[in-house]
Amino acid sequence: MKSVCVYCGSSDLVDQKYLDAAKVIGQEIAGRGLKLVFGGGSTGLMGAVASSALESGGEVIGVITHHFNRAELAHGGLSQLEVVDDMHQRKARMIELSDAFIALPGGFGTMEELFEVLTWAQIGLHSKAIGLLNAYNYFDSLFEFFGQAKDEGFIFGEHQGLYRQATSANILLDALEDYQSPEGLGAWLER
């Protein structure tokens, strides 16, 4: 694993504890010599994770659309900023640049990006590690939903092996480093 894509919220109207969690994951990524790939923004958790990684000597690549490439939104001082035409290109480029993915607390955009990489792993388009940093139990209700979806037959047990979760940045990154794609992912095609 050489690069990690972080999906996270861009709102500044969040509790400081979430911003602090983003800073810690940025430090951990940089401290391990990993490249950070993110959405290119300067606000919210997005800005916090990137600034923290940069301050810790890390390489940070932002991928942003023309629509958001404005002084008040785009992060200045990145190692590299790629500007693309639309959100589809942005997500595809972030996936292409990354060896693993981490979701931090966020809203609709974060969930959409997370579910896309999970779905792509489920159908065999990639076998990269996916993690959720469950800072302050933010994702507990999402994990309950995953369990309900499994219990009711919408996903299968092996699909719950597509991601790792932890409340600590270093434990989550260790789990992603050791990630092995679950066995039997194609079995659902025969069900």
Order of alpha helices (4+ residues) and beta strands (2+ residues): beta-alpha-beta-alpha-beta-beta-alpha-beta-alpha-beta-alpha-beta-alpha
